[in-house]
Amino acid sequence: MIIALLTLVIAGIIKGAIGSGVPVVVVPVLTMLYDVKLAIAVLVAPNLFSNALQVWQYRTHLLPWRFLMAFAMAGGAGIVLGTWGLVVLAPEYLSLGVAGAIVLYLAVKLSRRVTVLPLSMAERIVLPVGVLAGVLQGAAGMSAPASVTFLNAMQLERRVFIGSISVFFVAITLVQIPALLSAGILTAERFVYSLGALLVILVGMPLGARLGQRLPHRWFDNMIMCLLASIAVKIIVDAWLA
C-alpha cells in the first residue's frame, strides 16, 4: 500500500510538470503489485479529472480542434478493441503486454529522434496512431508509446502539448468508462479506490507544475525511464519463472 501511495504522489508530480506520465508510472507498478485490470480501473478517475483540469488550464493553447477530434475519435475506437483484449486474454499475457508497451516506449525515447513531424504530415497519420494509442490504453493502460510519442514528435510548445494531450486523454477515458463497466472490470469498490488515487495525484500536481517551470524535462524523462526499465525487467522475469 505504501509503495502504491508513493507511486501516485510521484505520478502527480510528473503529471503537473510535463502534462502526462500518470499511466506510464502507475500502471506498471500496480500491475507488478496487483494486476492489470485493477491498475486500469484505479486510474479511471485520475485520467478523467486531472486531464479535464489541464484542458481547462490550457484551453487557449491547443492544436486545431479538427485534428484533436480525429485523434480522439480514433482513440475511442481503439479503446473498444483494447478493452475486448483485456477481457479475453489471460492475466500473464496482459502483464507481458504492459511490459511490451514499456519496452516500446523506452525504445522510442532512446532513439532520440530529432526530426520534427509537421502538422500537415501528422494529419495524414492521426487516425491509425489514434487507434493504436486507444488499443494500448484499453489493453495495457498505457497509450503513451503512441499518443505521447506522436505529439512529442511535433515539437509542440509545452502549453500546447499539455492541453492537446489532455484533450485526447479525457476523450478516450469517456469511452473507456462504459467499456470497463460493461466488462465488469470497473466495480464500485475499484471506483472508490480510483477516487482516492485522484486525490493523491491532485496533491502532487501543483508541486510538479512549479518544478516543471524550473527543471529540464529530461530530468523527469530520465526518472521515468529508469523506473520503467526496472519494472519491465521484473514483469518479464516473473512471467519467465512462473
PAZAPA-4460 file (N, C-alpha, C; in steps of 0.05 Angstrom, whole numbers, plus 32768, in hexadecimal, padded with zeros to 4 digits):
% residues 242
    n_x    n_y    n_z   ca_x   ca_y   ca_z    c_x    c_y    c_z   seq   type   mol
   8011   7FE8   8000   8000   8000   8000   8011   8019   8000     1      M     A
   8027   8019   8010   8039   8031   8011   8046   8036   7FF6     2      I     A
   804E   8020   7FE9   805B   8023   7FCF   8047   802F   7FBB     3      I     A
   802E   8025   7FBC   8019   8030   7FAA   8014   804D   7FAF     4      A     A
   8013   8056   7FC8   800E   8072   7FCE   8025   8084   7FC5     5      L     A
   803E   807B   7FCA   8055   808A   7FC0   8056   808C   7FA2     6      L     A
   804E   8076   7F95   804D   8077   7F78   8039   808B   7F6E     7      T     A
   8022   808D   7F7B   800D   80A1   7F73   8017   80BD   7F77     8      L     A
   8025   80C2   7F8D   8030   80DD   7F92   8044   80E4   7F7C     9      V     A
   8056   80D2   7F77   806A   80D7   7F62   805D   80DC   7F47    10      I     A
   8048   80CC   7F41   803A   80CF   7F28   802C   80EB   7F26    11      A     A
   8021   80F4   7F3C   8015   810F   7F3D   8029   8125   7F38    12      G     A
   8041   8122   7F43   8056   8136   7F3F   805F   8136   7F22    13      I     A
   8062   811F   7F16   806A   811D   7EFA   8054   8128   7EE8    14      I     A
   803B   8122   7EEF   8024   812B   7EDF   8023   814A   7EDF    15      K     A
   8028   8156   7EF6   8028   8173   7EF8   803F   817F   7EE9    16      G     A
   8055   8171   7EE7   806D   817C   7EDB   806D   817B   7EBD    17      A     A
   8064   8164   7EB2   8067   8160   7E95   804C   815A   7E87    18      I     A
   8036   8159   7E96   801C   8156   7E8A   8013   8139   7E85    19      G     A
   8024   8126   7E8A   801E   810A   7E86   802E   80F9   7E99    20      S     A
   802B   80DF   7E98   803D   80CE   7EA8   802F   80BE   7EBD    21      G     A
   8015   80C4   7EC4   8008   80B6   7ED9   8005   8098   7ED2    22      V     A
   7FF8   8091   7EBB   7FF7   8074   7EB5   8012   8067   7EB1    23      P     A
   8024   8076   7EA5   803F   806A   7EA0   804D   8062   7EBA    24      V     A
   8049   8072   7ECF   8055   806C   7EE9   8044   8059   7EF9    25      V     A
   802A   805E   7EFB   8019   804F   7F0D   8012   8033   7F04    26      V     A
   800A   8030   7EEA   8001   8016   7EE1   8016   8000   7EE4    27      V     A
   8030   8005   7EDC   8044   7FEF   7EE0   8047   7FE8   7EFE    28      P     A
   8047   7FFC   7F10   804B   7FF6   7F2C   8033   7FE6   7F37    29      V     A
   801B   7FEF   7F31   8003   7FE0   7F3B   8000   7FC5   7F2E    30      L     A
   8009   7FC3   7F15   8009   7FA9   7F08   801C   7F96   7F16    31      T     A
   8033   7FA0   7F1E   8047   7F90   7F2C   803D   7F88   7F48    32      M     A
   802E   7F9B   7F55   8025   7F96   7F70   800B   7F85   7F71    33      L     A
   7FF9   7F8B   7F5D   7FDE   7F7E   7F5D   7FD9   7F71   7F42    34      Y     A
   7FCB   7F7F   7F30   7FC7   7F75   7F14   7FBF   7F8C   7F02    35      D     A
   7FBE   7F86   7EE8   7FB9   7F9B   7ED4   7F9D   7FA6   7ED6    36      V     A
   7F8A   7F95   7EDA   7F6E   7F9F   7EDB   7F69   7FB2   7EF2    37      K     A
   7F74   7FAC   7F09   7F72   7FBE   7F20   7F80   7FD8   7F1A    38      L     A
   7F98   7FD7   7F0E   7FA7   7FEF   7F08   7F98   8001   7EF5    39      A     A
   7F8C   7FF6   7EE1   7F7D   8006   7ECE   7F64   8012   7EDB    40      I     A
   7F56   8003   7EEB   7F3D   800D   7EF8   7F44   8023   7F0C    41      A     A
   7F59   8020   7F1A   7F61   8034   7F2F   7F67   804F   7F22    42      V     A
   7F70   804F   7F09   7F79   8068   7EFC   7F62   8076   7EED    43      L     A
   7F4A   806B   7EEE   7F34   8077   7EDF   7F2F   8094   7EE9    44      V     A
   7F2B   8098   7F02   7F25   80B3   7F0D   7F3D   80C6   7F09    45      A     A
   7F56   80BD   7F10   7F6C   80CF   7F0B   7F6F   80D7   7EED    46      P     A
   7F6C   80C4   7EDB   7F6F   80CA   7EBF   7F5A   80DE   7EB6    47      N     A
   7F41   80DB   7EC0   7F2C   80ED   7EB7   7F2F   8109   7EC4    48      L     A
   7F31   810A   7EDE   7F2F   8124   7EEB   7F49   8134   7EEA    49      F     A
   7F60   8127   7EED   7F79   8136   7EEC   7F7D   8142   7ED0    50      S     A
   7F76   8132   7EBC   7F79   813C   7EA0   7F64   8151   7E9A    51      N     A
   7F4C   814E   7EA4   7F37   8163   7EA0   7F41   817E   7EAC    52      A     A
   7F4E   817C   7EC3   7F59   8194   7ED0   7F6E   81A1   7EBE    53      L     A
   7F7F   8191   7EB2   7F93   819D   7EA1   7F88   81A6   7E86    54      Q     A
   7F73   819A   7E7C   7F66   81A5   7E64   7F5C   81C1   7E6A    55      V     A
   7F50   81C5   7E81   7F46   81DF   7E89   7F5C   81F3   7E8C    56      W     A
   7F72   81EA   7E99   7F88   81FC   7E9E   7F96   8206   7E84    57      Q     A
   7F97   81F4   7E71   7FA5   81FA   7E58   7F92   81FC   7E40    58      Y     A
   7F79   8203   7E45   7F65   8204   7E30   7F6B   8217   7E1A    59      R     A
   7F7B   822B   7E1F   7F83   823E   7E0A   7F9C   8236   7DFB    60      T     A
   7FA7   821F   7E02   7FC0   8215   7DF5   7FBC   81F9   7DEC    61      H     A
   7FAD   81F6   7DD6   7FA6   81DB   7DCC   7FAC   81D9   7DAE    62      L     A
   7FB1   81C1   7DA5   7FB2   81BB   7D88   7F96   81C0   7D7C    63      L     A
   7F94   81C2   7D62   7F79   81C6   7D55   7F65   81B0   7D5E    64      P     A
   7F4D   81B9   7D63   7F38   81A6   7D6D   7F33   8190   7D59    65      W     A
   7F34   8195   7D40   7F2F   8180   7D2C   7F43   8169   7D2F    66      R     A
   7F5C   8171   7D34   7F71   815D   7D38   7F6C   814E   7D52    67      F     A
   7F66   815C   7D67   7F62   8150   7D81   7F4A   813D   7D81    68      L     A
   7F35   8145   7D73   7F1D   8134   7D72   7F23   811A   7D63    69      M     A
   7F32   811C   7D4D   7F39   8103   7D3E   7F4A   80F1   7D50    70      A     A
   7F5D   80FD   7D5E   7F6F   80ED   7D70   7F5E   80E0   7D86    71      F     A
   7F4C   80EF   7D91   7F3B   80E4   7DA7   7F28   80CF   7D9E    72      A     A
   7F1B   80D2   7D87   7F08   80BE   7D7E   7F16   80A4   7D76    73      M     A
   7F2D   80A7   7D6A   7F3D   808F   7D64   7F46   8081   7D7D    74      A     A
   7F4E   8090   7D91   7F55   8085   7DAB   7F3E   8076   7DB8    75      G     A
   7F26   8081   7DB6   7F0E   8074   7DC2   7F09   805A   7DB5    76      G     A
   7F0C   8058   7D9A   7F08   803E   7D8D   7F1D   802A   7D96    77      A     A
   7F36   8033   7D9A   7F4B   8022   7DA4   7F45   8018   7DC0    78      G     A
   7F39   8029   7DD1   7F32   8022   7DEC   7F20   8009   7DEC    79      I     A
   7F0C   8009   7DDB   7EF9   7FF3   7DDA   7F08   7FD9   7DD3    80      V     A
   7F1A   7FDA   7DC0   7F29   7FC2   7DB8   7F3B   7FB9   7DCF    81      L     A
   7F49   7FCD   7DDC   7F5B   7FC6   7DF1   7F4D   7FBA   7E0A    82      G     A
   7F35   7FC5   7E10   7F26   7FBA   7E27   7F1D   7F9E   7E22    83      T     A
   7F16   7F98   7E09   7F0F   7F7D   7E01   7F26   7F6A   7E07    84      W     A
   7F3F   7F73   7E00   7F56   7F63   7E06   7F5B   7F60   7E23    85      G     A
   7F54   7F75   7E33   7F58   7F73   7E50   7F46   7F5E   7E5C    86      L     A
   7F2F   7F59   7E50   7F1B   7F45   7E5A   7F24   7F29   7E52    87      V     A
   7F2C   7F25   7E3A   7F30   7F0A   7E30   7F4C   7EFF   7E35    88      V     A
   7F60   7F10   7E39   7F7B   7F06   7E3C   7F81   7EFE   7E59    89      L     A
   7F92   7EEA   7E5C   7F9A   7EE1   7E77   7FAB   7EF6   7E85    90      A     A
   7FAA   7EF7   7EA0   7FB9   7F0C   7EAF   7FD7   7F0D   7EA8    91      P     A
   7FE3   7EF6   7EA4   8000   7EF6   7E9F   8006   7F03   7E84    92      E     A
   7FF4   7EFF   7E70   7FF8   7F0C   7E57   7FF4   7F2B   7E58    93      Y     A
   7FE1   7F33   7E6A   7FDC   7F4F   7E6D   7FF4   7F5C   7E7B    94      L     A
   8000   7F4F   7E8E   8018   7F59   7E9B   802F   7F5C   7E88    95      S     A
   8032   7F48   7E77   8047   7F4A   7E62   8040   7F60   7E4E    96      L     A
   8027   7F65   7E4A   801F   7F7B   7E38   8028   7F96   7E44    97      G     A
   8025   7F99   7E5E   802E   7FB1   7E6C   804D   7FB3   7E68    98      V     A
   805B   7F9D   7E6D   8078   7F9D   7E69   807F   7FA5   7E4D    99      A     A
   8070   7F9A   7E39   8075   7FA1   7E1D   8071   7FBE   7E17   100      G     A
   805C   7FCA   7E23   8057   7FE6   7E20   806D   7FF7   7E2B   101      A     A
   8078   7FEE   7E42   808E   7FFC   7E4F   80A6   7FFB   7E3D   102      I     A
   80AD   7FE4   7E32   80C4   7FE1   7E21   80C1   7FF2   7E08   103      V     A
   80A9   7FF3   7DFC   80A4   8004   7DE5   80A8   8022   7DEC   104      L     A
   809E   802A   7E03   80A1   8045   7E0C   80BE   804D   7E10   105      Y     A
   80CD   803B   7E1D   80E9   8040   7E22   80F9   8040   7E07   106      L     A
   80F2   802F   7DF5   8101   802E   7DDC   80FD   8048   7DCC   107      A     A
   80E5   8053   7DCC   80E0   806C   7DBF   80EF   8082   7DCC   108      V     A
   80EF   8082   7DE7   80FD   8097   7DF6   811B   8096   7DF1   109      K     A
   8126   807E   7DF1   8143   807B   7DEE   814C   8081   7DD1   110      L     A
   813A   807F   7DBE   8142   8084   7DA2   8149   80A2   7D9E   111      S     A
   813E   80B3   7DB0   8144   80D0   7DAF   8142   80DC   7D93   112      R     A
   812B   80D7   7D87   8127   80E3   7D6C   8125   8101   7D6E   113      R     A
   8131   810E   7D5B   8132   812B   7D5B   8121   8137   7D44   114      V     A
   8117   8126   7D32   8106   812F   7D1C   80EB   8139   7D27   115      T     A
   80E3   8150   7D1E   80CA   815C   7D27   80B4   8152   7D14   116      V     A
   809E   8149   7D20   8086   8140   7D11   8074   8158   7D0C   117      L     A
   8072   8162   7CF4   8061   8179   7CEF   8043   8172   7CF2   118      P     A
   8033   8186   7CF7   8016   8182   7CFB   800A   8175   7CE2   119      L     A
   8012   817E   7CCA   8007   8173   7CB2   800B   8155   7CAF   120      S     A
   8023   814B   7CB8   8028   812F   7CB7   801A   8120   7CCE   121      M     A
   8019   812D   7CE5   800B   8121   7CFC   7FED   811D   7CF6   122      A     A
   7FE1   812F   7CE7   7FC5   812C   7CDF   7FC0   8113   7CCE   123      E     A
   7FD4   810B   7CBF   7FD1   80F3   7CAE   7FD2   80D9   7CBD   124      R     A
   7FE0   80D9   7CD4   7FE3   80C0   7CE2   7FD4   80C0   7CFD   125      I     A
   7FC5   80D5   7D03   7FB9   80D8   7D1D   7FA5   80C1   7D23   126      V     A
   7F97   80B7   7D0F   7F83   80A2   7D15   7F90   8088   7D1D   127      L     A
   7FA3   807D   7D0D   7FAF   8064   7D17   7FBE   8067   7D31   128      P     A
   7FCB   807E   7D35   7FD9   8082   7D4E   7FC5   8083   7D65   129      V     A
   7FAF   8090   7D61   7F9A   8092   7D76   7F8F   8076   7D7D   130      G     A
   7F8A   8066   7D68   7F80   804B   7D6E   7F94   803B   7D7E   131      V     A
   7FAE   803C   7D75   7FC3   802D   7D84   7FC4   8037   7DA1   132      L     A
   7FC3   8051   7DA5   7FC4   805C   7DC0   7FAD   8052   7DD1   133      A     A
   7F95   8051   7DC5   7F7E   8047   7DD3   7F80   802A   7DDA   134      G     A
   7F8A   801A   7DC8   7F8D   7FFD   7DCD   7FA1   7FF9   7DE4   135      V     A
   7FB7   8008   7DE4   7FCA   8005   7DFA   7FBE   800E   7E15   136      L     A
   7FAE   8023   7E14   7FA1   802D   7E2D   7F8D   8019   7E36   137      Q     A
   7F7D   800D   7E24   7F69   7FFB   7E2C   7F73   7FE0   7E37   138      G     A
   7F88   7FD6   7E2A   7F92   7FBB   7E32   7FA8   7FBC   7E46   139      A     A
   7FB9   7FD1   7E46   7FD0   7FD3   7E58   7FD0   7FEB   7E6A   140      A     A
   7FBC   7FFD   7E66   7FBA   8014   7E78   7FCE   802A   7E71   141      G     A
   7FDC   8028   7E5B   7FF2   803B   7E54   7FF0   8042   7E36   142      M     A
   7FE6   805A   7E30   7FE6   8062   7E14   7FFF   8072   7E0D   143      S     A
   800F   8078   7E21   8026   808A   7E1D   8039   8081   7E06   144      A     A
   803F   8067   7E02   8051   8060   7DEC   8048   806A   7DD1   145      P     A
   802E   806E   7DCE   8023   8079   7DB5   801B   8096   7DB8   146      A     A
   800A   809C   7DCC   7FFF   80B7   7DCD   8013   80CD   7DD5   147      S     A
   8022   80C8   7DEB   8035   80DC   7DF4   804C   80DE   7DE0   148      V     A
   8055   80C8   7DD6   806B   80C8   7DC2   8063   80D7   7DA9   149      T     A
   804A   80D3   7DA0   8040   80E1   7D88   8040   80FF   7D8B   150      F     A
   8035   8109   7DA1   8034   8126   7DA5   8050   8131   7DAC   151      L     A
   8061   8121   7DB9   807C   812A   7DBE   808B   812E   7DA4   152      N     A
   8086   811D   7D90   8094   811F   7D77   808D   8139   7D68   153      A     A
   8077   8145   7D70   806F   815E   7D63   807E   8176   7D6F   154      M     A
   808D   8171   7D85   809D   8186   7D92   808C   819E   7D9A   155      Q     A
   8076   8198   7DA8   8063   81AD   7DB0   806E   81BC   7DC8   156      L     A
   8065   81D5   7DCA   806B   81E5   7DE1   805E   81D8   7DF9   157      E     A
   806A   81DA   7E11   8061   81CB   7E29   8044   81CE   7E2E   158      R     A
   8039   81E6   7E2D   801D   81EA   7E33   800A   81DE   7E1E   159      R     A
   8012   81DF   7E05   8003   81D3   7DF0   8003   81B4   7DF3   160      V     A
   801A   81A9   7DF9   801C   818C   7DFD   800A   8183   7E14   161      F     A
   800C   8190   7E2B   7FFD   8188   7E43   7FDF   818A   7E3D   162      I     A
   7FD6   81A0   7E32   7FB9   81A3   7E2D   7FAF   818F   7E19   163      G     A
   7FBE   818A   7E03   7FB6   8178   7DEE   7FB5   815B   7DF7   164      S     A
   7FCA   8152   7E04   7FCA   8136   7E0D   7FB5   8132   7E22   165      I     A
   7FAF   8146   7E32   7F9A   8144   7E46   7F7E   8141   7E39   166      S     A
   7F7A   814E   7E23   7F60   814B   7E14   7F5E   812E   7E0B   167      V     A
   7F73   8123   7E01   7F73   8107   7DF8   7F6D   80F4   7E0F   168      F     A
   7F7B   80F8   7E26   7F77   80E6   7E3D   7F5A   80E8   7E47   169      F     A
   7F4F   8100   7E49   7F33   8102   7E52   7F20   80F3   7E40   170      V     A
   7F24   80F7   7E26   7F12   80EA   7E12   7F12   80CC   7E14   171      A     A
   7F2A   80C0   7E15   7F2C   80A3   7E15   7F22   8098   7E30   172      I     A
   7F26   80A7   7E46   7F1C   809E   7E60   7EFE   809D   7E60   173      T     A
   7EF1   80B1   7E53   7ED4   80B1   7E52   7EC9   8099   7E43   174      L     A
   7ED8   808E   7E30   7ED1   8075   7E23   7ED8   805D   7E34   175      V     A
   7EEE   805F   7E42   7EF8   8048   7E51   7EE6   8042   7E69   176      Q     A
   7EDA   8056   7E76   7ECA   8051   7E8D   7EB2   803E   7E87   177      I     A
   7EA1   8044   7E74   7E8B   8031   7E6E   7E95   8016   7E64   178      P     A
   7EAC   8016   7E56   7EB7   7FFC   7E4D   7EBF   7FEB   7E65   179      A     A
   7ECC   7FF7   7E79   7ED4   7FE8   7E91   7EBD   7FE0   7EA2   180      L     A
   7EA8   7FF1   7EA3   7E90   7FEA   7EB2   7E82   7FD2   7EA5   181      L     A
   7E7F   7FD2   7E8B   7E72   7FBC   7E7D   7E81   7FA2   7E80   182      S     A
   7E9C   7FA5   7E82   7EAC   7F8D   7E85   7EAE   7F83   7EA2   183      A     A
   7EA3   7F92   7EB5   7EA5   7F8A   7ED1   7EBF   7F8F   7EDE   184      G     A
   7ED0   7F9F   7ED1   7EEB   7FA5   7EDC   7EEB   7FBD   7EEE   185      I     A
   7EDA   7FD1   7EE8   7ED8   7FE8   7EFA   7EC0   7FE3   7F0D   186      L     A
   7EC7   7FDA   7F25   7EB3   7FD5   7F3A   7EB1   7FED   7F4D   187      T     A
   7E9D   7FEC   7F5E   7E99   8002   7F71   7EB1   8005   7F84   188      A     A
   7EBC   7FEE   7F8D   7ED3   7FEF   7F9E   7EEC   7FFB   7F90   189      E     A
   7EF0   7FF3   7F77   7F07   7FFE   7F68   7F03   801B   7F62   190      R     A
   7EEA   8024   7F5F   7EE5   8040   7F59   7EEC   8051   7F72   191      F     A
   7EE6   8046   7F8A   7EEE   8054   7FA2   7F0C   8057   7FA4   192      V     A
   7F1A   8041   7F9D   7F37   8042   7F9D   7F41   8057   7F88   193      Y     A
   7F33   8059   7F72   7F3A   806C   7F5D   7F37   8089   7F67   194      S     A
   7F22   808E   7F76   7F1E   80A9   7F81   7F34   80B0   7F95   195      L     A
   7F3C   809C   7FA5   7F52   80A1   7FB7   7F6C   80A6   7FA9   196      G     A
   7F71   8097   7F93   7F89   809C   7F83   7F89   80B8   7F77   197      A     A
   7F71   80C1   7F6E   7F6F   80DC   7F63   7F77   80F1   7F78   198      L     A
   7F6E   80EE   7F90   7F75   8102   7FA5   7F93   8103   7FAA   199      L     A
   7FA0   80EC   7FAA   7FBD   80EB   7FAF   7FCC   80F8   7F97   200      V     A
   7FC3   80F2   7F7F   7FD0   80FE   7F67   7FCD   811C   7F67   201      I     A
   7FB5   8126   7F6E   7FAF   8143   7F6E   7FC1   8151   7F82   202      L     A
   7FC9   8144   7F97   7FDB   8150   7FAB   7FF6   8155   7F9F   203      V     A
   7FFF   8142   7F8E   801A   8144   7F82   801C   8157   7F6A   204      G     A
   8005   815B   7F5D   8006   816B   7F43   8010   8188   7F47   205      M     A
   8007   8197   7F5B   8011   81B2   7F5D   802F   81B4   7F61   206      P     A
   803A   81A2   7F71   8057   81A1   7F75   8064   819B   7F5A   207      L     A
   8059   8188   7F4B   8065   8181   7F31   8064   8198   7F1E   208      G     A
   804E   81A8   7F1E   804C   81BF   7F0C   8061   81D3   7F12   209      A     A
   8067   81D8   7F2C   807D   81EA   7F33   8098   81E0   7F2B   210      R     A
   809C   81C6   7F2F   80B6   81BA   7F28   80BA   81BA   7F0A   211      L     A
   80A4   81B6   7EFB   80A5   81B5   7EDE   80AE   81CF   7ED2   212      G     A
   80A9   81E5   7EE0   80B1   81FF   7ED6   80CE   8205   7EDC   213      Q     A
   80DA   81F5   7EEE   80F5   81FB   7EF7   810A   81E6   7EEE   214      R     A
   8101   81CD   7EEB   8114   81B7   7EE6   8110   81AE   7EC9   215      L     A
   8126   81A5   7EBC   8124   819A   7EA1   8112   8181   7EA0   216      P     A
   8103   817F   7E8B   80F1   8167   7E88   8100   814D   7E87   217      H     A
   8119   814E   7E7E   8129   8135   7E7C   812D   8129   7E97   218      R     A
   812D   8139   7EAD   8130   812D   7EC8   8118   811B   7ECD   219      W     A
   8100   8124   7EC7   80E9   8114   7ECC   80E9   80FB   7EB9   220      F     A
   80F1   8100   7EA0   80F2   80E9   7E8D   8105   80D4   7E96   221      D     A
   811D   80DC   7EA0   8130   80C8   7EA9   8126   80B9   7EC1   222      N     A
   8119   80C7   7ED3   810E   80B9   7EEB   80F9   80A4   7EE3   223      M     A
   80E7   80AC   7ED0   80D3   8099   7EC7   80DF   8081   7EB9   224      I     A
   80F3   8087   7EA8   8100   8071   7E99   810E   805D   7EAB   225      M     A
   811C   8066   7EBF   8129   8054   7ED2   8115   8043   7EE1   226      C     A
   80FF   8050   7EEA   80EA   8041   7EF8   80DD   802C   7EE6   227      L     A
   80D7   8034   7ECE   80C9   8021   7EBC   80DB   800A   7EB4   228      L     A
   80F4   8010   7EAF   8107   7FFA   7EA8   8108   7FE4   7EBD   229      A     A
   810A   7FED   7ED6   810B   7FD9   7EEC   80F1   7FCA   7EEF   230      S     A
   80DB   7FD7   7EEB   80C1   7FC9   7EED   80BD   7FB5   7ED6   231      I     A
   80C4   7FBD   7EBE   80C2   7FAB   7EA7   80D2   7F92   7EAB   232      A     A
   80EB   7F95   7EB5   80FB   7F7E   7EBA   80EE   7F6B   7ECE   233      V     A
   80E3   7F77   7EE4   80D7   7F66   7EF9   80BE   7F57   7EED   234      K     A
   80AE   7F65   7EDE   8096   7F58   7ED3   809E   7F41   7EC1   235      I     A
   80B2   7F46   7EB0   80BA   7F31   7E9D   80C7   7F19   7EAC   236      I     A
   80D7   7F1F   7EC0   80E4   7F0A   7ED0   80CF   7EFA   7EDF   237      V     A
   80BB   7F07   7EEB   80A6   7EF9   7EF9   8096   7EE7   7EE7   238      D     A
   8091   7EF1   7ECE   8082   7EE1   7EBB   8092   7EC9   7EB2   239      A     A
   80AC   7ECD   7EAF   80BE   7EB7   7EA7   80C0   7EA1   7EBC   240      W     A
   80C0   7EA9   7ED6   80C3   7E96   7EEB   80A8   7E89   7EF3   241      L     A
   8092   7E95   7EEA   8078   7E8A   7EF2   8073   7E6F   7EE6   242      A     A
***
